[in-house]
Amino acid sequence: METGFLPRAGLQTLLDTLLDAGYRCIGPQLRDGAIVYDALAHAEQLPRGARDHQAPGSYRIETTDSSRHFTWANGPQALKPFLFAPRETLWRAERRDDHTIHFVETLNTSTPLAVIGARACDLAALRLQDQHFLEGLNADPFYRARRKNLFIVAVHCSHPADTCFCASTGDGPRAEQGFDIALGELDDGYLVQSGSDHGAAIVAKLNLSSATEAQLNQVGKEIEAAAKSQTRNLPSRNLREALFANLSHPRWEQVAERCLSCGNCTSVCPTCFCHSERDDAALGGENSEHVREWDSCFTQGHSYIHGVTLRDDTHKRYRQWLTHKLGSWHDQYGRSGCVGCGRCIAWCPVGIDITEEAGAICAGERHD
Amino acid sequence: MTSPQLPWEAEVVEHVQESPTIFTLRLRFTDPEQHAAYRFAPGQFNMLYLYGVGEVPISIVSDPEDVQLFDHTIRAVGRVTQGLAKLEAGDRLGIRGPYGKGWPLELAEDRDIMIVTGGLGCAPVVSVINYIMRRRDRFRRLVIMQGVKHTDDLIWHSQYEHWSEQPETQVLVAADQGTALWPWHVGHVTDLFDQVKIDFGTALAMMCGPEGLMKAAADQLLPRGMKEEHLFLSMERSMKCAVGLCGHCQRGSHFVCKDGPVFSFADLKPLFGVRGF
């Protein structure tokens, strides 16, 4: 469909249109030195001229004099927490005076949510989370309720960080699909393209002028430059064979010496889905909440089974994470579990770089 | 929609103490409609919820045609199972299930069958032995092989003696450490494979227990001509959700809770015996 042009001041009109349509709006904001996603009512809340300098174990924001809102790559989280909640009650058990137990559903109705500023890598990760939570044997009703009500305003990435490698995984920097509206940022406004009927209905209310050839070229050029500026890459989009052929590679031991097994990488990874379940019993004993919360394969408890911890050291845990993410995912989801966002590199306290580790393990002599 | 993870209330009808640490809970759903609708296959498991404490996956040990009650044989080892051990007749708990794929009983018909189990993990195969005994004419020779560390670890002693007296049935039991009056072999269970009388080329094996033992058994059976697709193993992994979502039981290309817990050796082979998977 035709691409429209929205002047910068029109961004508030887009927000107002979404709010009027009943959406709660979430967007990126600069807080505590990072880009975070939170409730957004005013365009002024968006970052302005913010650049993120990311490197292994490092994330710093610099404010430039650019008037643009999206001159950064990403923050520690984007869409994942809004669909796969970090913590939520799956059901509640109530014990009555006669000691019978009653199980109560806790699934609430979800309200429509619009997220502004999703990146191409976030959309690719969302597609994988959809596959996991919705398309398996048992769809998750909590995820489904929120997913059904999600409206996505993507923004093509023109300023990737040094840690980004979405071009190598094939997931960015242009948002190709999976959005309701996609924006391409220019110095004086946005190119607007709708990707769904819901998106088209919102765009229709914005009274956009048509984008000019020059504007289209400018956005295209910036996305192309964004892809070219990326220096990191994975050795291949399918490392399944290479990883499982190298389960005894000495590199696993070397990376385990650096890895703190803290689980930061899995927390910031937009595709990691592991969660635990536990009970929060009321002090009076009258009820107990069955809670699910994010878990990580880097914890001691993740592989615990009747007295035995299957992955009892960091070596086995790092190998588990990487061989699943870049290996077994191909069997389970038809592609790698990595979308090239680079978050695990920047937010790793010791700066372990997934591209470097995968490169070292998959290249050269086999160690099976 | 209803959450697929919402348990149903069940009542303990009987608590049977099998050994100092192993017990069987005989259960019934308190909702008669749910009880009437409940169906399972041998080798499948339920999630048992102890009020206020949490859930554990436990295989169903009773016969699928016993419609009055369903049984779980449990070893008290962790927080939840030690609490379940204290439940008595009339107490309530939560049950959801059944989950997973059970034993390949149709494929097993008209074949010799070999059951191998070790340690205390015998409950899933005891269900299948009882299943076969009750439908004896559908199956050919049955060899039951069990290895334990100590003679005390063999629960259901009299049942093994009873099975050994049945026609076309061979019972081979071994304890690593013997005691007085122990009627079976002292030593490793893998010493006994030469005594097994079945047609290995067409026979089907079902195993559960420690992976080391299952690997040792596979190393005996495959060279004797058993097919990898006829060798089935029940796997145990950490499980929180039992519906393929929580990620704890992921092993290679499978989630053990929904793709298993029973797998053919052919499916497990790529990572079998590799520590950490």
Interface residues (C-beta under 8 A of the other chain):
Chain A: L90 W91 A93 R95 H99 T100 I101 H102 F103 E105 L107 H132 F133 G136 L137 N138 D140 P141 F142 F244 L247 F273 C274 H275 S276 E277 R278 D279 A281 G285 S288 H290 R292 D295 C297 H302 S303 Y304 I305 H306 G307 L310 R311 H315 K316 R317 R319 Q320 H324 S328 D331 Q332
Chain B: M1 T2 S3 P4 Q5 L6 P7 W8 E9 T30 Y49 Y51 G52 V53 G54 E55 R75 V77 G78 T81 D91 R92 L93 G94 E236 R237 S238 K240 C241 V243 G244 L245 C246 G247 H248 Q250 G252 S253 F255 K258 P270 L271 V274 R275 G276 F277
